[in-house]
Amino acid sequence: MDDLAPKKHYMSWPVIALLDFVTIISFENIFYPFQNQGLSVVVSWIFLLFSYVIPYALIATQLGLTFGGEEAGGLASWIRRGTHSDLFGYVTSWMYWTQTIPYLVDVSNSVVVSISWIILGNATLNQHMSTTTFGLMTFIIILLFIIFENKVKNSLEILSIIGGGAMFLISMLFVFMTVWALAHGAHIATHFSWSAFKPSFSLHYFSTTGLLIFAMSGAELAAPYISRLKNPRKDFHKAMWALALMTAFLTIFGTLALAVFFNANHIPSDFKMNGPYYAFRLLGEQCGMGKTLMYVFAFVQLFFMLAQLAILIDAASRVFASDTASKYMPSWLTKTNKNGRPVNSYILTAGISLLILLLSGTLPSINSIYNWLLNLNGIVSPYKTALVFVAFIAIRWHEDEFKSDYVYIKNQKGALAMGWWCFIFTFVCATLGFIPQNANPGTASFNHQLIMNFLTVGFLIVLGFLLPGLRKLEVKRKGLKEE
């Protein structure tokens, strides 16, 4: 009878690493920290690598292996099991889902930008498209991709391999070709000195650190796929280490390469949106290749962003519609189709995305929309990430109850200290992220963006309270019918 059972399809650990790399960091993620903190961000990256990124990845490893990949809800299930609280599990699933929506919109924006560079070959999107059209195009991409993911089997693996692999290779290519250009007489735009690397511990510095956390967070997104590994105990650990090493290479060496082509003290205002394309255009010109490298990057970026859309829609919706206390969620939201996809969660995700796009449409330009959504992610994403460390603290506090094939820091006090450090650091940076980063305090633009930050986060909080209320009404109606 066993021979008649369908053969299980396994993922390899490099695919898991690439899948997670796609969600964590890309070449463009090193641009906005460089614009915010200049060359001193290299010190920030190195500090975070050893004090945060590696511990984060290994904490996710222990959490994932503690529950053996059987918990389809990932982080929400970890919290639910670790704290023995269905309510806390629901709060986590809601936070995980809602923090994904601004990022989903941001990634869709990036898809539009990459297509514009492929078609136009320059940064004149603002001249060819209104903010309304930009928002409409972004929403259409979200809808089309939800349909695509529902129809195409193994779309996650296909896009992760193509997008993640190509992005990592082209990022390495940028670094190595920059070294080649330097060896052949390229001029260095930024003056390298010890003072340039020294961080300026100001309010602006700490308020932008949340974006660094956002750029590197997401290791726990691989959790729902642990059960897809043939040997989770051995291979998941490898995937997380590979992830940490790829992240380290891109952030540190990628930033140093940027400083060759851009003066850290005089960065273009649209650097966050168009900086990666400027970088490959400058590199291509330096190497005698014209715009060829820029076009290659634009296509890689397009596939990479599509891979991000696939993983974000799938993983986040699975977290929200899994085992995280169904008594807090309306049954229509957790319902799945014949392919096991939580379709109604997808529809609600698209609806909230549209509302955020309408709100962003009050900003004056496409560049300002792009920057605001990016800054918004620097608030909501770290708040979600903080819950990873809550889950770790919970299982280490009751470590006799939770056994794992891998233990990060065997000493309980040392493990708890690391968990608390990561939690407090993440929470503080997320809270400081409410401060607008692309406007001066006291200006109309600053006040506008500050209000938008509070309105968006407040709306997501209200939504979190509404769903349990809708579930109570649903149960009450069913009870009356059954009687």
N, C-alpha and C positions, 0 to 999 in steps of 0.2 A: 504493500500500500504506500510505503514511503517513496517508492520510485515514481508513483503517480503524482506526488506533490510537486508544485511548481518550484523550480530551482531559485533560491534566493539570490538576488542581485546585490553584490557587495561593492562598497566604495573602497578605494585604496587610501592610505594615509596622506600621500601627496595631494590627492584630490580634495580631501578634507582641509588640508592646510591652505590650498589655493582658494577653496570655497570661503574659508574664514578670512583669508588675506583680502579677497574681493570686498568683504563687508567692513574691514578694519581701516585700511589705508590705501591710497592710490598716489600716483605722482602729484596730482593737484593738491593733495592734503598737506604738502610741505610748503605751499605757496602762501597761504594766509597766515601761518605762524611766522614765516619769514617777513611778511609785510608788517605784522603786529609787533614783533620783537627784534627784527633785524638779525645780525649775525650772532647775537647773544642767544638766539634760540637753539644753537648747536649745544650750548651748555645745558639748556633746558631739556633737550632731547636725550642727552647722555644721562643726566640726573634721573629723568623719568624712566629710561630704559632699565636701569638697575634697581631703582626704588619702587617702580610701578609696573612697567610692561611685563618684565619677566615674572615677578610675583603674581601679577594678574593672570597670565597664561597658565602658570602652575596651579594657582588656586582654582581656575576653571577646570583644569585637568582632574584635581581631586574631587571636585563637585560632580563632574561628569561621570567619573568612574565609581563614585560612591553609590550612585543610583543605577549603574550598569547600562546606561543608555536606554533603560526601559521607560523612563519618564518622558513621554513625548512632549510635555510642556516645557522642558528645559528649565530655565531660571524660575518660572512661576511654580513648577512642581518641586524644585529644590527648596524654595521658601516654604511652600505648603508642608512638605515633609519635615524640614528642619525645624520649623517653629511650631508644628502641630496645629496650625491655624489656617482654616479654609479662608477666613477673611483676609489674612495677610497674603495668601496665595492669590486671591482675586485682585487685591490692590497691586500686586506685582505684575500680574498678567495685563491689567489695565495700563499700568505705567509702561510696560514693555511695548504694548501695541500702540499707544498714543505717541510715544516718543519716536516711533518709526515713521509716523505720518509726515512730520516736517522734513525728515531725511528723504522720504520717498519723493516728496515734491522737489526737494533740492536736487536729487539725482536726475529726476525728469527734466528739470531746468538745464542740467549739464548735458543731457542728450540733445536738447534743442541747440545749445551753444556749439556742441561738437558738429552737428549737422550743418550749422551756419558756416563754420570754418571750412568744412569740406566743400560747400557750395561757393561761398564767397572768397575764401582764401585770406580773409582779413578780419579785423575786429569792428566791422561796421554794422553789426546786427541791429544796434539801436536806431540806425538810420533807415533800416528796411522793415522794421517791425515795431508796432506799438506795444505798450505794456499789456493791453487787453489781449491782443493776438498772441503774445508770448505766453500769457496765462492759459489761453485756450489750447494752444499747442501742447503745453505741459500736461493739461488734463487729458487730452486725447491720447497722449503717449501712455499715461497711467492706465486708461481704460483698455487700450489695445494690448498692453502687456498682461493685464489680468486675464484677458481672453486667451492670449498666447500660452500663458502658463497652464491654463486649464486644459488646453488641447494637446500640447506637445509633451510626450513622455520623455522623462529624463532630461528636461530642459535645464534643470539646475546644474547637472554634471557637465553637459555640453557647454553651456555658457561660462561656467566656472573655469573649465580647462582652457577655453579659448580666451576669455576676458582676463582672468587672473594670471595665466601664464604669459600672455602677450604683454600685459602691463608690467609685470616684474622684469621681463626681458628688456623692454624698451626703457625702463627706468635704469637698469644696469648699463644699457647702451648709452644713455645720456651721460652717466658718470664716467664711463670709460672713454667716450669720445671727447668729453671735456678735458680729461687728462691728456689725450692725444693733441687736442687743440693747444693746450698750454705748452706742451713739448715743442710745438711748432710756432711758438711766438704769439699766442693769443694774449690780448690785453685783459688784465683782471680789473673788473669794474669796482669792486669793493676793496677798500684798504684793510688788509689783514693786520690786526694788532691785538695785544692783550686787552686793551680797553674796549675794543669792538666786541669781544666775546663776553665781556663782563655784563651780567644781567642788571637791569635797573629795577630795583624792587619797589615799583610804584603801584598805585591802584590800577592803572592801565595794564601793567604787566600781569598782575594776578587776575584781573578780570578777563584777560585773553587766554589764560592757562586752561580754562574750561574747553577751549577749542582744541588744545593739544590732546586733552583726554578724549574728546569726541573723535579726533583723528585716529586714535589708537585703540579705541574700545570696540568690543564686539566678539571677543574670544568665545564667550558663552553661546554664541549663535550656532556653533558647531555641535552643541549638546544633543539636539534632537536627532542628529545623524550618527551618534556613537554606535547605535545598534546596527548600523549599516556597515560597520567595519567587521572584517572577518575575525580579527584578534584585537578587540578594543583595549584590553589591559596593556598590550605591548605597543600598539600602533597609535593610539590617541596621544600618548606622551610624546611620540616622535612628531606628530602633526603640530602640537603646541610649541615645541622647541623650534621647528622649522618656521612657524609663524613669527615667533619672537625675533629670529635671526633675519628674516626678510624685512620685518618692520624696522629693525635697527639699521640695516644697510640703507634702506630707502630714506629714512629720516635724517641720518647723520651725513652720509656721503652725498645724498641728493641736495641737502641744504648748502653744503660747501660748494657743490657744482653750480648752484644758483648764484652764489656770490661772485662767481667768475663773470657772469653775463649781466648781472643787475647790481646797481649801486644800492646797498641796503638803506642808504640815507635819502635816496631819491627814487622811490618806487612808483610806477604808474597807478592812478586811482582805480583802474579796472584790473589790477593785478590778480585779484582772487578769481575773477571770472576768466580772464584771457591770458594770464601769466604763463600757463603751461605751453600754450601755442606760441607765444612770444619766444619762450625759451628754446623750443625746437627750431623755430625759424632762425634765431640768432646762431644756434649751433650749426645748422645747415649752411648758413652763409659763411661761417667761419671755416667750415670744412669744404667749401666749394661745391655744395650740393643744392644750393638755392632753397626752394621751399619744399623739397622732397620729404625731408624728415618731419616737417610740420604736418604735411598731409598724412604721412604714415602714423604719426601720433594721433591725429584727429580720428582716424579709423579705429585705432586701438582703444582710444578713449570711448568711442561709441560702443564698441562691444563690451568694454569693461563696465560702463554704466548700465547697459542692458543686463549684464550678469548681476549687478547690484540690485536692480529692480526685481529680478527673479527671486533672489535669495531673501530680500527684505519682505516681499509680499508673502512668500511661502512660510519662512521661519516665524515671522511675527504673528501671522494669522494662526499658525499651528499652536503657538504659545497661548494665544487668547482663547482658542476653541478646543482646548484639551481637557485635562482632568482638574483644572483649577477651580473647584467648587462651583458646580453648575447651578447651585441654588442662588448664586449672585448674578447670574446672567440669563437673559431671555433665551428660551430654547431655540428660537429661530436664528440666533446668532451663532450657536454652536452646531447647528445642523450642517452636515456634509453631503456632498453629491456622490455619485457612484464611483468617482475617482478619489474619494477621500478628501476633497478640497472643501474648506469652510467658505462656501461661495458668498453667503450673506455677510461674513466678515469682510470679504473683498469689496462688496458693494458699499458697506458702511465706510470702509477705508477710503474708497473713491469719493464718497460724499463729503467726508471731513477734509480731504485734500482740496476739494473744490472751494470749501469755505475759507481755507487758509490762502488759497490763490486769490480769492476775491478781496481778502484783507490786504494781501501784499500789493494788490492793484492800486492801492491808495498812495503808493510810493511813486516818485517822479520818473524813474528810469529803470530799465532792465538791470543795469549794474547795481542799483540800490536794492532792487528786489532780491537779486542773487546774494548780495552781502547780508541782507537782513535775515534771509532764510538760513544762511550759514551760521550767523550769530545765534539764531534761535535754537539751532541744533546744539550749540555750545552750552545751552541751558538744560534742555530736556534730556539729552543723551547722557550726560554725566549723572543726573539724578537716577536714571535707570541703572547705570553702571554701579552706583553706590549699593544697590540691592544685591549685587553679586557678592560683595564683601559681608553683607548682613547674613546671607546664606552660609558663607564660609564660617563666620563667627558662630552661627547656630550649631553647625555640625561639629565644630571643634569644642564648643562648650559642653556638648553631650557626646564626646567622641567614643564613649563606650557603646553607644547605641548605633553609631554610624561607622561601618567598616568600609575600607576602600583598598583596592589593589595598589594605589599610589597615595602616599601621605606627604604633603608639602609642610616642611618643618615639623619634625617628629615631636619636639618639645611643645607641650600644650600652651604654656605661657608665651613662648616666642611666636607661635602661630597666631594666638589671639592678638598679640601686640601688632603683628603685621596686618592682620585683618582690620583692626581699629584704625591704624595709620592710613591704610588705603581708603577706608570709608570716610573718615573725617576730611582727608585731603580732597577727595572727589566731591563731597557735599559742599564744602566751602567754595571750591572753584565753580561749581554749578550755580550757586547762589550769586556769586559775584558776576556771573555771566549776564545777569539782567541789565547790567550797565551797557548801553549802546557803545559799540567800538568804532563806528564809522561816522561819528558826529561829535561836535564839541559840546560839553555840558552847558546848559542854559539856552541853547539854540532851539528853534522850532523843530528842526530835524531830530535833535536829540530827544526832545519831549515826545515827538510823534512815535519814534521807534520804541521808547521806553513804555509808552501806553500800549503799543502793539504787543510788546513782549508780555506784559501783564494780562492783556486781554486774551491772548492765545493760550497761555498756560492756565489762566483761570477758566477758560472754556473747556479745556481738556479735563480739569478737575471736576467741573460741574457734570460733564459727561460721565465721569467715573461714578458719581453719586446717582445719576439717573438710571443707569442700567440695573442696579439692584432693585430700585423702585419699580421699574418695568417688570422685572422678574416676579416681584410680589403680586402685582396686579394680574399677571399671567396665571400664577398659581391659584389666586383667588377665583378667577374666572373658571378655571378648570375644575376647581372644587365645587362651585355652584352647578356646573353642568353634570358632574358625576353624581351629585345628590339628586 
